[in-house]
């Protein structure tokens, strides 16, 4: 009985040891398979000529506009127009009174008359001196009648009279010009429209003292006149888009005053210089407005044509990823990803212009994200990008 128990204990120990040995042995068989690289959609960088339109803000300005000042100091006696009046070039806008000009004209007239009188007196004296000289000259032909010295003196008197006549003639002419100048200044007391247009502002009323800049009444214009049938559309074009501006191209624009309606105007004037403060180049459209509908001073939305004279690179807009530090695309080379810093340009449809260390035909991820780290092994699936 004791022996049977001993045998049973030995067998149990052997079975336990065998079981433990089986658990401690490594699992035999083929090694576990490594995970495959993640798939990623890629497309090729495209090179083409840029032809697109972008929306730019513009401003309507009058083709001609000026503050009308009085050319002479004076008091306003009458005003014939007001805000909103349509005028033609040469129309009378206002009339002034300047008493000092009347006094100046009287003084100039008196000086001219005095110069004329002096000239007439000198002319009469010269005629007498010339007759005396001719008589003495003829008499001197008979020996002993007139001394030769007397003839010479008479000749010198005539020459002096002729010189005096010339000087008095110039004085009379100058006095006459002074009268004309004062008369011209008096004509300025009638203020006329400088061109066809509309009175947009009236600054003064009868009785106001007005005058030219630098004189009495300075900084007080009478009116502001601006043209109404022709408008400048000023467009600040960003410096990135100033190359290849199509001269004489027809451009479309809209204004909030006429929703749903479009206007067209040709590119007329290009400044040729970029403003250092705004980094834009002012370009003007010349808009014909025969009905005077466009209101100068209004803003407008311009569909600006953007052209490049050379091909540039394009990728899908979704390919460009941006974080706080950089904008980049994910290029795939040899099944490995790399980040390429880019600067974006114009967007056309689903594509965007990019500038950076890229080449035509490079494979880039269709959807860029900073979650795809540089150096990641990927499986690529090339797709054709939608323009």
C-alpha positions as CSV (number, residue, x, y, z in Angstrom):
1,X,0.0,0.0,0.0
2,X,2.8,2.4,0.9
3,X,4.6,1.4,-2.3
4,X,1.6,2.1,-4.5
5,X,1.4,5.6,-3.0
6,X,5.0,6.3,-3.7
7,X,4.7,5.3,-7.3
8,X,1.7,7.5,-7.8
9,X,3.6,10.5,-6.4
10,X,6.5,9.9,-8.7
11,X,4.2,9.7,-11.7
12,X,2.4,12.9,-10.7
13,X,5.7,14.8,-10.4
14,X,6.9,13.6,-13.8
15,X,3.7,14.7,-15.4
16,X,3.9,18.2,-13.8
17,X,7.5,18.6,-14.8
18,X,6.7,17.6,-18.4
19,X,3.8,20.2,-18.5
20,X,6.1,22.9,-17.1
21,X,8.7,22.1,-19.6
22,X,6.3,22.4,-22.5
23,X,5.2,25.9,-21.3
24,X,8.7,27.2,-21.1
25,X,9.7,26.2,-24.7
26,X,9.3,29.0,-27.4
27,X,6.6,28.7,-29.9
28,X,7.9,27.2,-33.1
29,X,6.7,28.1,-36.6
30,X,7.0,31.0,-39.2
31,X,7.8,34.6,-38.0
32,X,4.9,37.1,-37.7
33,X,4.4,39.3,-40.9
34,X,5.6,43.0,-40.7
35,X,2.8,45.7,-41.2
36,X,2.7,47.1,-44.8
37,X,3.3,50.9,-45.5
38,X,0.1,53.0,-45.6
39,X,-1.3,53.8,-49.1
40,X,-1.3,57.4,-50.3
41,X,-2.8,59.0,-53.4
42,X,-0.3,61.1,-55.4
43,X,-0.4,63.2,-58.5
44,X,2.2,64.8,-60.8
45,X,3.3,68.4,-60.7
46,X,2.0,70.1,-63.9
47,X,3.7,73.0,-65.8
48,X,1.5,75.3,-67.9
49,X,0.9,78.9,-68.8
50,X,-1.2,80.8,-66.3
51,X,-4.4,82.3,-67.7
52,X,-7.0,83.1,-65.0
53,X,-9.0,85.9,-63.4
54,X,-9.0,87.0,-59.9
55,X,-11.3,89.3,-58.0
56,X,-9.7,92.6,-57.0
57,X,-11.2,95.6,-55.3
58,X,-11.4,98.8,-57.4
59,X,-12.4,102.4,-56.9
60,X,-14.4,104.6,-59.2
61,X,-12.9,108.1,-59.7
62,X,-14.0,110.9,-62.0
63,X,-12.0,111.3,-65.2
64,X,-11.6,115.0,-64.4
65,X,-12.2,116.7,-61.1
66,X,-11.1,120.1,-59.8
67,X,-11.9,122.6,-57.1
68,X,-12.6,125.9,-58.8
69,X,-11.0,128.9,-57.1
70,X,-11.5,132.6,-58.0
71,X,-8.4,133.7,-60.0
72,X,-8.7,137.2,-58.4
73,X,-9.5,138.4,-54.9
74,X,-13.0,139.6,-54.7
75,X,-16.5,139.4,-53.2
76,X,-19.0,137.0,-54.6
77,X,-21.9,139.0,-56.0
78,X,-23.9,136.2,-57.7
79,X,-23.9,132.4,-58.1
80,X,-25.6,130.7,-61.0
81,X,-25.2,127.0,-60.2
82,X,-25.5,124.7,-57.2
83,X,-24.8,121.1,-56.2
84,X,-26.0,118.8,-59.0
85,X,-26.0,121.4,-61.8
86,X,-24.8,120.1,-65.1
87,X,-22.5,122.6,-66.9
88,X,-20.7,123.0,-70.2
89,X,-17.2,124.3,-70.6
90,X,-17.3,128.1,-70.5
91,X,-20.6,128.4,-68.7
92,X,-20.7,131.2,-66.1
93,X,-20.7,129.8,-62.6
94,X,-20.3,132.9,-60.4
95,X,-19.5,136.6,-60.6
96,X,-17.3,138.6,-58.3
97,X,-16.7,142.2,-57.6
98,X,-13.2,143.7,-56.9
99,X,-13.2,147.5,-56.4
100,X,-9.4,147.6,-56.4
101,X,-9.3,146.2,-59.9
102,X,-11.5,149.1,-61.1
103,X,-9.1,151.5,-59.5
104,X,-6.2,149.7,-61.1
105,X,-7.8,149.9,-64.5
106,X,-8.5,153.6,-64.1
107,X,-4.9,154.2,-63.1
108,X,-3.5,152.1,-66.0
109,X,-5.8,153.9,-68.4
110,X,-4.6,157.3,-67.2
111,X,-0.9,156.2,-67.5
112,X,-1.6,155.1,-71.0
113,X,-3.2,158.3,-72.0
114,X,-0.4,160.3,-70.5
115,X,2.2,158.2,-72.4
116,X,0.2,158.9,-75.6
117,X,0.2,162.6,-74.9
118,X,3.9,162.7,-74.3
119,X,4.5,160.7,-77.5
120,X,2.3,163.1,-79.5
121,X,4.2,166.2,-78.1
122,X,7.5,164.6,-78.9
123,X,6.3,163.7,-82.4
124,X,5.3,167.3,-83.0
125,X,8.6,168.7,-81.7
126,X,10.6,166.2,-83.8
127,X,8.7,167.3,-86.9
128,X,9.7,171.0,-86.2
129,X,13.3,170.1,-85.5
130,X,13.5,168.0,-88.7
131,X,12.1,170.9,-90.7
132,X,14.6,173.3,-89.2
133,X,17.5,170.9,-89.9
134,X,16.4,170.4,-93.5
135,X,16.1,174.1,-94.1
136,X,19.6,174.8,-92.6
137,X,21.1,172.0,-94.6
138,X,19.7,173.4,-97.8
139,X,20.9,176.9,-97.0
140,X,24.3,175.7,-96.1
141,X,24.8,174.8,-99.8
142,X,25.3,178.5,-100.4
143,X,28.7,179.5,-99.0
144,X,28.6,181.9,-96.1
145,X,24.8,181.7,-95.5
146,X,24.8,179.2,-92.5
147,X,27.7,178.0,-90.5
148,X,28.5,174.3,-90.8
149,X,28.5,173.9,-87.0
150,X,24.9,175.1,-86.8
151,X,23.9,172.5,-89.3
152,X,25.6,169.8,-87.3
153,X,23.9,170.9,-84.1
154,X,20.5,170.8,-85.8
155,X,21.2,167.3,-87.0
156,X,22.0,166.2,-83.5
157,X,18.7,167.7,-82.2
158,X,16.8,165.6,-84.8
159,X,18.6,162.5,-83.8
160,X,17.9,163.1,-80.1
161,X,14.2,163.7,-80.9
162,X,14.0,160.4,-82.9
163,X,15.5,158.5,-79.9
164,X,13.1,160.2,-77.5
165,X,10.2,159.2,-79.9
166,X,11.3,155.6,-79.8
167,X,11.5,155.6,-76.0
168,X,8.1,157.3,-75.6
169,X,6.6,154.8,-78.1
170,X,7.8,151.9,-75.9
171,X,6.4,153.6,-72.8
172,X,3.0,154.0,-74.5
173,X,3.0,150.3,-75.6
174,X,3.9,149.2,-72.0
175,X,1.1,151.4,-70.6
176,X,-1.3,149.9,-73.2
177,X,-0.3,146.4,-72.1
178,X,-0.9,147.3,-68.5
179,X,-4.4,148.3,-69.4
180,X,-4.9,145.0,-71.2
181,X,-3.6,143.1,-68.2
182,X,-6.0,144.8,-65.8
183,X,-8.8,144.2,-68.2
184,X,-7.8,140.5,-68.4
185,X,-7.8,140.3,-64.6
186,X,-11.3,141.9,-64.5
187,X,-12.5,139.2,-66.9
188,X,-11.5,136.6,-64.2
189,X,-14.2,138.1,-62.0
190,X,-16.5,136.0,-64.1
191,X,-15.8,132.4,-63.0
192,X,-16.5,129.9,-65.8
193,X,-16.7,126.1,-65.9
194,X,-13.3,124.6,-67.0
195,X,-14.9,121.5,-68.7
196,X,-18.2,119.7,-69.2
197,X,-19.3,118.2,-65.9
198,X,-21.4,118.4,-62.8
199,X,-21.2,120.6,-59.7
200,X,-20.7,118.2,-56.9
201,X,-20.0,120.7,-54.1
202,X,-20.8,124.4,-53.5
203,X,-18.6,126.0,-50.9
204,X,-19.6,129.7,-50.8
205,X,-22.5,132.0,-51.0
206,X,-22.9,135.6,-52.2
207,X,-20.9,138.1,-50.1
208,X,-18.0,135.6,-49.4
209,X,-14.4,136.9,-49.9
210,X,-12.6,134.5,-52.2
211,X,-9.4,134.5,-54.1
212,X,-6.5,132.4,-55.6
213,X,-4.2,130.2,-53.5
214,X,-1.8,132.4,-51.6
215,X,-4.0,135.4,-51.5
216,X,-7.0,136.7,-49.5
217,X,-9.7,134.0,-49.5
218,X,-7.2,131.2,-50.0
219,X,-8.4,127.7,-49.1
220,X,-11.9,128.8,-50.0
221,X,-12.8,127.3,-53.4
222,X,-16.1,128.2,-55.0
223,X,-17.2,124.8,-56.4
224,X,-16.0,121.3,-57.1
225,X,-16.6,120.2,-60.7
226,X,-16.2,116.7,-62.0
227,X,-16.8,115.0,-65.3
228,X,-19.8,112.7,-65.5
229,X,-19.7,110.8,-68.8
230,X,-16.3,109.2,-68.3
231,X,-14.9,107.4,-65.3
232,X,-11.5,106.1,-64.1
233,X,-11.6,102.6,-62.5
234,X,-8.5,102.4,-60.3
235,X,-7.4,98.9,-59.6
236,X,-4.5,98.2,-57.1
237,X,-2.9,95.1,-58.7
238,X,-0.7,93.1,-56.3
239,X,3.0,93.1,-57.2
240,X,2.9,89.3,-57.7
241,X,0.5,89.9,-60.7
242,X,2.0,93.0,-62.3
243,X,4.0,91.0,-64.9
244,X,2.2,90.5,-68.1
245,X,-0.7,93.0,-67.7
246,X,-2.6,92.7,-70.9
247,X,-2.8,96.3,-72.3
248,X,-6.1,97.3,-74.0
249,X,-7.8,94.1,-72.6
250,X,-11.5,94.5,-71.8
251,X,-12.1,94.0,-68.0
252,X,-15.4,93.3,-66.3
253,X,-16.4,94.9,-63.0
254,X,-19.5,95.2,-60.9
255,X,-20.8,97.7,-58.3
256,X,-23.1,97.4,-55.3
257,X,-25.3,100.1,-56.7
258,X,-26.3,97.9,-59.6
259,X,-26.6,94.3,-58.3
260,X,-26.6,91.7,-61.0
261,X,-25.3,94.1,-63.6
262,X,-21.8,94.1,-65.1
263,X,-19.8,96.9,-66.7
264,X,-16.9,96.6,-69.1
265,X,-13.9,98.9,-69.6
266,X,-10.5,98.6,-71.3
267,X,-7.2,98.8,-69.5
268,X,-6.1,102.3,-70.4
269,X,-3.2,103.4,-68.1
270,X,-0.6,101.4,-66.2
271,X,1.5,103.4,-63.6
272,X,4.5,101.2,-64.1
273,X,5.6,101.5,-60.4
274,X,4.7,99.6,-57.3
275,X,3.5,101.6,-54.3
276,X,6.0,100.9,-51.5
277,X,3.4,101.1,-48.8
278,X,0.7,98.9,-50.3
279,X,2.9,96.7,-52.5
280,X,0.5,97.2,-55.4
281,X,0.6,98.9,-58.8
282,X,-2.3,101.3,-59.6
283,X,-3.8,100.4,-63.0
284,X,-6.7,102.4,-64.5
285,X,-9.6,101.3,-66.7
286,X,-11.3,103.9,-68.9
287,X,-15.0,103.4,-68.4
288,X,-17.4,105.2,-70.7
289,X,-20.5,106.3,-68.8
290,X,-22.8,108.3,-71.2
291,X,-25.7,108.2,-68.9
292,X,-23.7,109.2,-65.8
293,X,-24.8,106.2,-63.8
294,X,-21.5,105.3,-62.1
295,X,-20.9,107.3,-58.9
296,X,-17.3,108.4,-58.4
297,X,-16.0,107.5,-55.0
298,X,-17.8,104.1,-55.0
299,X,-16.0,100.8,-54.7
300,X,-16.3,98.0,-57.3
301,X,-15.3,94.4,-57.8
302,X,-13.0,93.9,-60.7
303,X,-12.5,90.5,-62.5
304,X,-8.8,91.0,-63.2
305,X,-7.1,88.9,-65.8
306,X,-3.9,87.3,-64.6
307,X,-1.3,86.2,-67.2
308,X,2.2,84.8,-67.1
309,X,4.6,85.2,-70.0
310,X,6.3,81.9,-68.9
311,X,5.1,78.5,-67.6
312,X,4.7,77.9,-63.9
313,X,4.0,74.8,-61.8
314,X,0.6,73.7,-60.5
315,X,-0.6,71.2,-57.9
316,X,-4.1,70.4,-56.5
317,X,-5.1,73.0,-54.0
318,X,-5.5,70.2,-51.4
319,X,-1.8,69.3,-51.8
320,X,-0.6,72.4,-50.0
321,X,-0.5,71.9,-46.2
322,X,0.0,74.8,-43.8
323,X,1.0,74.9,-40.2
324,X,2.2,77.8,-38.0
325,X,5.7,77.7,-39.4
326,X,5.5,76.9,-43.1
327,X,3.5,76.0,-46.2
328,X,4.6,72.8,-47.9
329,X,3.7,69.9,-50.2
330,X,4.5,66.3,-49.6
331,X,6.7,64.9,-52.3
332,X,7.3,61.1,-52.7
333,X,10.7,59.9,-53.9
334,X,11.7,56.2,-53.7
335,X,8.5,55.4,-51.6
336,X,9.6,57.9,-49.0
337,X,7.9,61.2,-48.2
338,X,9.6,64.6,-47.9
339,X,8.4,68.0,-47.1
340,X,9.0,70.7,-49.8
341,X,8.4,74.3,-48.8
342,X,6.4,76.3,-51.3
343,X,4.9,79.7,-51.9
344,X,1.5,79.8,-53.4
345,X,0.3,82.0,-56.3
346,X,-3.0,82.1,-58.2
347,X,-5.6,79.5,-57.7
348,X,-7.4,78.3,-60.9
349,X,-10.3,75.9,-60.3
350,X,-9.0,73.0,-58.2
351,X,-5.3,73.8,-58.9
352,X,-3.0,76.3,-57.3
353,X,0.2,77.8,-58.6
354,X,3.2,77.0,-56.4
355,X,6.8,78.1,-56.3
356,X,9.5,76.1,-54.6
357,X,12.1,73.3,-55.0
358,X,9.8,71.3,-57.4
359,X,10.0,70.1,-60.9
360,X,7.5,69.2,-63.5
361,X,6.5,65.5,-63.1
362,X,7.3,65.3,-59.4
363,X,4.9,63.1,-57.4
364,X,3.1,64.9,-54.6
365,X,0.4,63.8,-52.2
366,X,-3.0,64.8,-53.3
367,X,-3.9,65.7,-49.7
368,X,-1.1,67.3,-47.8
369,X,-1.1,67.1,-44.0
370,X,1.5,67.5,-41.3
371,X,0.4,64.2,-39.9
372,X,2.3,62.5,-42.8
373,X,5.8,63.0,-41.4
374,X,8.9,63.4,-43.6
375,X,10.8,60.1,-44.2
376,X,7.7,57.9,-43.9
377,X,7.6,54.9,-46.2
378,X,4.3,54.8,-48.2
379,X,2.6,52.9,-51.0
380,X,1.7,55.3,-53.8
381,X,-1.4,55.3,-55.9
382,X,-1.1,57.8,-58.8
383,X,-4.3,59.6,-59.7
384,X,-5.0,62.3,-62.3
385,X,-5.7,65.6,-60.7
386,X,-8.7,67.6,-61.8
387,X,-7.8,71.0,-63.3
